[in-house]
Amino acid sequence: MAPTRAGARLRLLGTAVLFSTGGAGIKWTTLDAWQVSCFRSGVAALAVWLLVPAARRRWNWRVLVVAAAFALTLTLFVTANKLTTSANAIFLQSTAPLWVLLAGPLLLHERATREDLVFMAVVALGMLLFFVGHDRPQATAPDPARGNLLAVVSGVGYAGVVLGLRWIGRDAEGPAGRRGNDDAVATVVAGNVLACLVALPMALPAPAPHLTDALVILYLGAVQIGLAYLMMSTAMPHVPALEASTILLVEPALNPLWAWLVHGERPAALSIAGGAVIILSAAGKAWWDARRQDRRGAATVRAARG
């Protein structure tokens, strides 16, 4: 058991590191946002389909509904990265739990607790810091205000993915929710296919092949999404939810670092502060939820013992 758990932790860490390179990679290409979104998602769909056997199962209407939210998230994240700093794009997308808590009671009939409301307020404060400050345009971030707004909407889309996967998982069949897990993988492929098809008309005519652009797109699709998702899907069953969510927070922490090292990109001080508030509140909520679940489990055991 120990080697399996240790290996799973390393795979999750590798997943977070690969995910974190997306912003710097997107900015490295000379392609516009539509072209990056189209070609990256096309390669990613093919890579996940080849690497993960569960992705080859038949899609159903629920998979397509959630895939539409995923396609929106992918497209807006690429566009936001082209307009604002990588730090702003990833931090504002990380506000997704806020939108999950707001929409959960309506869509899934899941009640928000008092602690959830405190978390929502803290995340909203962190998000507000991005719009109170003023990011100066840079070569890699020519329109921060518009990019920040699109990054927020990307976070809303990602919240839709989270809610959708939870919706799918409720009707999972078979041992350990096998059907729900397979649908989640199928959603990744379907979402990337939809993102590719939506962006395709705007991505044409395709530019003359450029070696650097081609290599970056192959990396973003096959490695940064395809390989990363393969590692994550094989690691998640062996790592507790709190530990997994904490390890995956390496992604928003490293994302601005790669953009700074590769492009010399410097987000504004208030943006860094807002990002820190969002990440720390997400980590704190994950810890609190795990603690609350443990208390409920202990109470159930005591009640069973009489």
C-alpha angles and dihedrals in degrees: 000000000000096000090048092051092046092049091048091053090052091049091051090049089050089049092054092047092050092046090050093060093063097091095051091044094051090051092048094068125083089216120107123247095266092051094047091048093048099045096037093051092044092055091042093053091051093045095051091044090055098039101043116051092198089065090069095065119110115281119234131201093265091055090052093050093053091040089060090059090047092051090052090051094049094048096046093045091056092046092047091051090054092052107035136025120292088240093057093045096052096038093051092046086053088067086082093109088061091058091043090057092047095048099033097082091049100043104028101019091237111151120227116233127219089258090053090055091052089051091050091053093050093049091047089053091051091049091049091058090066091060098039092059126061120237113205115228114256134185090262094037109039098162110028096168095056092039091053091052092050090048090056090052088048087057089052089052091049089051087055089054092051092048091045094052089049088050091051092046093056090069096042115143132201132028115339091355093295094170093050091050092049091049090052091055091045088053091059091054095042092047092052091046091052092046090051094049095045092051095041099087091052092043093060137128088048114224123245109282113270117192096222093048092047093050093047093049091048090050094047093049104035101032111018091047108012102044092034092054091048090054092046095049092052094044103046097073090058101046127068114248095246093050092046094050091048093051091048090056084077086081099068090037094055099035095080090044093060091047090052094046095045102033105016088239115169120191119209119270093247090052091054089048091050091048091051091051092051095046095044092047091050091051091047093050092049089053093047093048091050091049091049091050091050091052091051091049092050091049091051091051092050091049091050091053090055 
